[in-house]
Amino acid sequence: MERTLLLIKPDGVQRGLVGPIIDKIERRGLRMIGMKMMDVSTGLAETHYAIHKGKPFYDSLIDYITSAPIVAIAWQGSKAVAVVRQVLGATDPTEAQPGTVRGDYGIDIGRNLTHGSDSVKNGMAEINLWFKADELIEWKRSGEEWIFEV
């Protein structure tokens, strides 16, 4: 089973979209194994977005993610990375398909509501960055055999 990280960014929290975003992913069959609402420190933001350091939008990205609370969620399930990215839609909301989080609720790339891990490797690394081991709960949903092919 794969694990992946989802961040509901300040715009998603401020607009009251936490519930609808979680609902879309849970209905796909993934299991939430950790969730917390938090203020993001500058240090955590800089570590998370280190790949973008030196790019023109880096400073505004750090300022934005630290501007208001976010919700961090660790998900687990078959093809979790691909499922979450599909549910979120294209990074630029104007290119996201209707029915996706960004396609239904977003307009501007700088306010695209969410972050989702882009690979299994990064999903594990990002979960380890945002969560302590004791903040994750292993559990199995009854009836999971009707969601995932074994």
Summary of the structure (lengths in Angstrom):
residues: 150
radius of gyration: 15.0
end to end distance: 10.7
largest distance: 47.6
contacts: 443
relative contact order: 0.25
helix: 47%
strand: 17%
